[in-house]
Amino acid sequence: FMLVMKDGQPVAFDPNDTKTAVTGDLFVDATLPDGTKVKSAFQLIKEAAFEKTHAEWCAICELKPADVAAVARELTSYGKQASVDIHRGVSQHTNGFYNVLGWYTVNAMLGNFDWQGGMSIASSYGYDGSKGEPFNVSKIPGKITTFGISSIRHDVEYAKTTIFEGYPAKRNWYPIASDVYEEIIPSIGDAYPYPVKALFSYMGSPVYALPAGHTNIEVLADVNKLPLFFASDILVGTTTIFADYIFPDLTFLERWEFQGSHPNMNLKVQPIRQPVIPPVPETCRVFGQEMPISFESLLMALGEKLGLKAFGKNALGDGQDLNRPEDYYIRAVANIAAGSKPGDAVPDANPEEIALFEKARRHLPKTVFDAAYWKSLVGDALWPKVVYVLNRGGRFQDHSKIATGNQLPNPYGKLLCLYQEKTAKNRYAGNGQHYRGHAHYRPQADFTGQSLDKLATGHDLHLITNRTILQCKSRTVTNYWLLPMMPENHISMNPADAARLGLRDGQQVKVVSATNPTGEWDLTNGTKKPMTGKLKLTETLRPGVVTFELGFGHWATGAVDAVIDGQLIKGDPRRATGLNANAAMWTDPALRGNTCLVDPVGGSVSFYDTKVKLIPA
């Protein structure tokens, strides 16, 4: 049972009762008969909102109170058919967790979850077989489980460990977060919570993509801090250039992947990426099978060498071997095709469609396409359904299912907590205080909660980053169909700022900050790459803000000469154009400057809190 307060008195109710409506007081600030002081979630949120006046909040945001009031009136005028959709702009700050929680609290108060025009949840067809599908590829009998504290210290409270040494901790701990990308390499550098002897990276480029990613280079280049670094990559990238060994991987045209969905897709979908061209890398032999060198074959070869039971004979269960990637992937496709309940399977592909399926793949070598072998994995009954799904590039719910009145076809339909008890029970490793379990304002701060104002002294331009449809992330600069449309990026600025600073459109400028006063990437091999680029003036930016598009400014990725097995491979200067100003973004002074600023609760990085200045290059 749970309690509500009604007319000042506690009343018990069953949260699982679907028939009896629960009524009570939204705003509660009371003392129970035993002396316990209680407040409702709405009361806490109200108090947080009234910590400042409306005008004071608007001053922090540099917005006009009348504009905010007008937007609020419009937002609340549509009932459940309005929502606040958020992403990086809200979350990529040192206070990102509570910013996000604040906006989701607004959505909850609008009551728009699961309603047309409101907030939706991603819904996809499962492939791992954990919900009754034919092949449970998630339940691997010989799987090795993890133990102890992870190197990024997630899912555990600092004070409950044997290495607790008071507050603040040497580095942050993340009891309610996971996948804290920016913590991996700096934690290795600090040997905290323990030294790391070997690092294996796959696909990502933290050096290039993270704010202040240049701090990772010192660790990756130091064999005393990291004795072995090996990677799986499709090229010699901006992070893997520091690796001891690079194993080739497959590109998006050569590989398998189950993409899942996104909350902006109301219908249930599961797109399936599958090989459409012959593999570029050489083949290798693992478990007696010939296959392309790839991320998957590398893992399987390591498993074979180490004798791991999660690979090889009966790895997926009795009679279900894992000797090659397709042993997993084709069974996963069969799970998608079969569905998770009776009557949920897709139709069978007819003989003509099966013939088309085989003909369309006749150019692929047997190392990646073998129809007879694939059929043997799933059996005669499921094979036509597998073909049906693969021919369509995945499984997609019928569009007619979206017509469900005012509600969404695949609702979340679960509890929403305006007050997060799990969050409030945990303590912050920076000062030992409990996290607050509800939305509130937390100014930007370093790990120990100190203001960042000192870093802004002498730097009055707010640095952000933005995306362009023509480039993204760390590898698309290799696409020569895109480059002619945007051969380089720029540092964008409002003309009013340029006039104030005496700068002109097209001028070469360097980006510098308090934590990178030289404005450069130190690659530790005697090469330093300055953060210099052309200035572009635009009225689309607010005065006081500068930005750049990510995807340019490479020091690897085929942009420079490389010697591989004694053979010189010339770099292409087209891949080196523009700049990556991530290295100007502030490092955390409380962490000895070896890590970017982070959100200590949710684990996000700070892309939008740095102040810089531009100097003529």
N, C-alpha and C positions, 0 to 999 in steps of 0.2 A: 504494500500500500504506500501511497504518497499523501502529502498534506497540501491543502490550500487554506488560505485564510479567508473566511467569509464573515463579513460584519465584525471583524476583529477577533474571531474565534477559529481555532484550527479544526479543519474538517478532513477526514480521511477519504480517499477515493482509490479505486482500482484503475491503474493506468491501462490495463488490458481490457477494460469494459468498453465494448464498441457500441453499446446502446444508450447508456446513461451519460448525458452531457455534464461536463464539469463546469461549475460556476464558482467564482470567487473574486477576491480583490486583486487587481493588477498591481497596485502600489501598496506595499506592505513595509512598515518599519515598526516592529512590535517586539514585545518581550513575552515569552511563554511563561506559563505558571511556574516552571522550574527555574526561571531566571535567565533562560537562554535568549539572547537577542537574535532576531531573525530579520532578514530583508528579502523581498522578492527580487527576481531578476529585473523586472521592469523598474523597480525602485533604484537598484544599483545603476542601471543604464541612465535613468533620469538624473541621478546625482552626478554621474560623469558628464552628462550633457550640460548641466548647469554649473560646472566648475568655472566656466567663464560666460560672459554675456555673448549674445549673438554678434555684436559688433567686435568683440575681442577675438572670437573664433575667425571671423572674416578677415581681421587684420593679420592673423597668422597665415592665412591662405592667400593674402593679398587680393581679396575679392571685395566687390561692392556689396554691402548688406542687402540692398534692394534687388540685386541680381540673384543672390542666393535665395531670397524669399520667393522671387518669381519662379525660379526653377523648382523649388520645393512645392509650391502650390500646383504647378503643372504636373509634377511627378505623382502627387497624391490625388489627382483629379480623375485618374483612369481606373481606380479600383485595383483589381488584381492584374489588369492588363498593362502593367508597366513594370519595368525592372531596371536595376542598376547592374550592368554587365562590366566586369572589371578584369584587369590582367596586370601587366608589368607596371604600369604607371602608378598603381596603388601599392603593389606588393614589394617592389624592389627598393626598399628603404630599410633603415635600421629599425623602424617601427612598423614594418610591413604587415606582420601578423595581426596587429590590432587595427590597422587600417582596413584590411580585408574583413576582419570580423565586424567592424563598424558598418561597412556597406552591406554585408550579409544580414546584419541586424535590421537595417532599413528594409531589405527585401522581405525578411520575416514579418516585420510589422505591416508591410503592405499585403502580406498574406498571399504572395504570388507564386510560391513554390508549387509546381505541378499543374499550373494553370496556363492556358493559351496567353501568350504575351508576357508570361512570367519566367521564373527560373526553372531550368530543366536539368536533368542528369544525363550523362552519357550512358547509352544503352547499346550493348553489342552482343553478338552471339558468341558464347564461350567456346574455346577450342581445347581446353586442357582436360576435359572429361570429368571434371569434379562434380558435376551435377547430374550424373546418370547417363551421360553419353557413352557410346560403345567402348572407347579406349581412355582409361584414366591415366594420361601421360603426366599428370601432376604428382601421382603417387608412385615414386620410383623406389622400389624396395631397398636398393643399396645406396640410397642418397646419404651423403655425409652431412651432418648438421653442424651448425656453428656453435661456438661456446665462448664464454668470457665476454669481455667488453670489446665492442667494435673500435676500429682505429679512429672513427669520427665521433665516438662516445654518444651514440643515439640509443633511444629506447631504454635508458637507465638514468636514475637520478644520482648525481655526483655524491651526495652525502651518504648514500647507501652502499658505496663501494669501499673496498679495502685500501684504496689509494687516496681517500679523502684527507686533505691537509688544510682544511679551513677555507675561508673565502677571502679574496676571489680565487677561483681555481686557476691553474696555469693557462688553460684554454677553456672555451665554453663547452658545456654539455647540453645535449638535446633530448630531454626525456620524452618530448611529444612530437619530435620531428624525425625524419629519416632522409636518406639520399642527399646528405649535405655535401654537395660537390666541392665547394670551395675549401672544405676542411681537410680533404684527403692529403694533399701534398704538403701544405704547411705543418700539419700534425706529424708527418714523417720527419720533416725538418727539425721539429722540436722534440722528436722521440717521445711524444706524449699521446696516449698513455703508455706507449712502449716503442722501442725501435722497430723498424721494418727493414727486412733484408731484401725483399723483392716486391716489385710493383708491376702489375699487368694492366695495361690500358687498352680500351677498345673504343674505336670510333670517335670519341670526343676529343676536343682540344682545349683543355682548361687554361693553358698558357695564353692562348689567343682570345678565348671567349669570355673569361672571367674579368670583372673589374679588378684592376691591379694584378692581372695575371702574370705580370713580369716577375712577381715575387716567387712564383713557382720555379722559375728557371734555376735559381741558385741551388735549390734542393735537388732538382733533376740532374744537374751537372756535377754534383758532389758525390763521389763514390763512397765517401765516409758516412754520409747521411743516408744514401740509398745505394747499396752495392750493386743491385741489378734492376734494370728497368727494361722490360720488353713489351712489345705492343702488337696489336693487330690493326692494320690501317690500309687504305686503298692507295696511299701515297706517302711520301716522306713529308709529314705535316709539320705544323708550327709547334706542336708538342712532341710528336714522335721523332723529330729530328734530334732530340736529346736521348733517345732510347739506345740501348746496347744492341738490341735486335728488333727488327720489324718483320712481322709475318704478313704476307699479302692477304687482302680480304677481297670480297666481291662487292661490286657496286650495285646500285638499286636495280639495274637491268639484269643482273645475274643471280639474284638471291631470293630467298623466301622471307616473308615477314607478314605478321598479322597485325594490321594497323590499329584495330580497335575503333573507337569513336571519340566524339567530342561533345560536350554538353550543348553545343549549338545545333546538333543533329537530333531532332525529336524522335525519328524512327530508329528502330534497331538495325544496326549494320555491322558487317565485319568484312572490310575489304582485305583481299589477300594478294600480296605481292608475290610473284613467282618468276622463275627464270624465263627470259624472252630472247636472250642472245647467248651464244656459247661463252663459257667463262674465259676471261683474259688470263688469270694466273695459271701456272703449270698445275699438273695433277700430282697427287701424292697417294700413298697406299697406307690405309689405316684399317685395322681388323681384317686385313686381307682384301679390302675393297678399294678400288681406284676412285678417286673423287678430286674435285678442285681444291687447291689450297685456299682455305677460308678461315674465318673465325670458328665455325663449327668443327671443321676438320682439325684445327689446332687444339681445341678443347678435347676432342675425341682422342687425338694422338697422345696428349698428356695423360688422359684417363687410361689409355692402353699401356703406356709406359709405366704408370704408377700402379697398375693393377686395380683400379677403382671399379667397384661393382656397379656403379651407376652408368657404366658404359659396357657395350659388348653383349654377350649372350644373356638373354632373359632380363636385361636391364630395365625394361618397361613392364615386366611381369612375365609369368610363365608363357613361353612360346613367343615372346615379343622382344626380339633383339634390338639393340641400338648400335648397329654397325656402320651406319651412314646417315647423313642428315635427313634423308627422305623417310627413314624409319620413324622419325618423330613427326615430320611435317605432314606426310600424307595421312597418318592416323589423326592428326589434329584437324585436317580438312574434313575427314570423315565425321568427326565430332560436330563440326559446324553444320555439315549437311544433314546429320541425323536429328539434331535438336536435343533438347533436354527433357522432353516429355513425349508421351505417345501422341501421334498425330502432328508432330511438329517438324517432320522431315520434309526436305525439298523433294520435288518430283524427280523421276529418273530421266536421265538424258536418253533420247531414242538412238537407234543405231546410226542414223545419219549424223547426229550431233557428236557421237563418240568418234566416228570416222573423221569429222572435222577437227575434233580435239587432237587426234593423233597427227593429222596432216599438218596442222598449224605448228607442230613442234618437230617436224621431220628434220629441221636444220640443227637441232640440238644433239650433242654427243650423248652416248649412253651413260656417261658419268653424271649427267644431270637429268636425263629423261629416259625412263625405261617403263613403258606402259604396262608390260606384262608383270614386271616386278612390283610396280605400284599396286596393281590390281590384287596381287597375292597378299599384300599387307592388310587390305581391308575386306577382301572376300567379294564374291560375285554379287551379293545383294546390295552392298554399299557402293560398289564401284561406279555404277551409272549416276548415283547421287553426287559422288566426288567429282565426276566429270561435269555434271550440271553446274556445280559451284565454281570450279576452276574456269570453265568457259566464260563465266560472267564476272570473273575477277573478284569473287567473294559472294557473300549472302546479304541480301538487302530486303528488309521488311516491305511488304506491299504498301504503296503510297496511300491507298484507300484507308489504311489503318489510322491515318492521322486525323480523320474525321470522327472525333469522339466528343462532340459538343464543346464545352468550354474548358475541358481538362486535357492534359497531354496524354498521348497513347501509352507511354512507358513511364509512369510516375515513380518518383523516389519513394513516397509513401511511408516515410519513417520519421522518428522523433527528431525535432530540431531543438537544440539547446541554446537559448539566449545566454545562459550562464553555464560555462563549461567546468564541471566539477573536476574532471581529470586534469585540466590545465591548472586550476587553482590549487590542487594538491601538490603540485611540483614546485621546486625551488629553483631560482635562477642562480647559476654557478658564478655569476659575476659579483653577487653581493649577499646571497643566502636568503633573500626575500622570496616569498611566494609570488608566482605569477598571478596576475589578476585574471579572473575567469570570465570577464565580460569586456565588451568593447569600451575603450577609453583612449584618450590622447596621450601618447608617449613621445616627447621630443626626440629628435635624432641625437644619438649618443654613441660613445665607444663601448667596448665590452664591459667596462666597469661602471657605465652609466654617466660618464663625464661628458659635458657639452663639447661639441665639435667647433664651436665658434672661433677658437684660436687658429684652426687650420684655414679659416676663410680670410684671415687678415691679409690684405694686399691682393686678394683674388676675388673679384666681384662678379664674375660670370658663372652662371649655374650651368654645369656641363650635364647634358643628357645624351642618350643615343637613340637612334630610331631605325626602323627597318624600311627597306625599299623592296618592291616586288621584283626588282632586277638582280638583287644579290641578297644572300643571307648566310650568316654563320661563317664557317671556316673553309669551305671547299668549293663554293659555287664560282669562285674566280676562275676556275679551270674550264668553265663553259664558254666557249668562243662564240656561241650564238647569242649570248647575253652581253658580252663585253662591249661590242660596238655601240650598243644603246646607252651604255654607261661605263666608259673606259676607266674612270676613276671617281672616287667620292670627294666630298668637300667638307669644310667646316662651315656650317651655316650660321648666320647671325642676322639680327635685325639691323636695318640701315641706321636707326637712331644710335645704336651702340657703336657702329663703325664710325659714324660722324664724331661721336664723343671721343673715341680713341684714336682718331686720325688714320683709320684703316680704309682700304678701298677694295672693291669687288675684284676677285681674281688674284689678289696679292697672296704671296706665300707667307704663312704664319706658323708659329710653333705653339703647341699647347703645353703649358707648364702648370704645376700645382705645388702646394706646400709639401706634399710627400714625394713629388718627382720634379724638383726644381730645374733639372737639366732638360726635361721634356724628351726623354728617349728610352728606348728599350735596350738594356744591356744584355747581349746574348752570350756573354761570358767567354767568347772565343776570340776576343779582340775586336769584335764588331758591335757597333752601337747604331741602332736605327732610330733616327729622330722622329718625333711625332709632328711632322710638318706636312701641311697640305694647303690647297687653294681655298681662299675665303669666298663664300657665296652669300650674297646679301638677299634676304627674302623677308617680306612682310608677314609670312606665315608663322614666324616665330615671335614669341613675346619678348619685348626688350629685357635684357638681363640674362637671356638664355642662349646657349650655343649647343649645337648638336652635330653628330656625324653619323653616317650610315656604316654599319658593320659589314664586313665582307672584303675589305681591301687592306692594304698595308702589310703584305705578307713578307716574311723572311725565310720561308720554306715553301711547301706546296708547289714546287717546280719553279719558283720565282728566282732562285739562285742556282749557281753551278753545284753539282753534286758528283762525287766520285763513288761509284758502286762497283765492287769487285775489280778495281783498277780501271774502270771505264768512266770517262768524263761524260756526264750528261749535262748539257748546257741549260742554264736557266732561261726562262722566258720573261723578259722585262714587263710584258703586259700583265703578268701576275703580281708584280711588285708595286704597282701604282697606288696612289692614295695613301691614306694613313689609318691606323688603328689607335685611337686615343684612349683605349682602356687603361693603359699604364699610367695615365694622369689621374685616374680615380683614386680617391684617398685610401690609404692603408690605415689600419687601426693602431693608433699609438699605444694603446694598452696591451697590444699583442706584439710589441717590439717591431711593428711595421712590416711583419712578414705575411700579413693576411689582409684582404680587402675588408671593408666594413660589412658587418652581417646583421641580420635580424636574429637576435639571440633566442627567440621563442620558436618561430616557424622555420628558421634556417635559411631564409632567402638572402641574396646578396644585395648590396646597395649599388645600384646603377645611377641613382638620381639625387644624391646628397652632396656631390663634390662641387666645390667652387674652384675655378681656374682663371688664368689670364692668358691672353694671346699676345705674343710678341712677334714683330716682323722677323722673318727668317733670312 
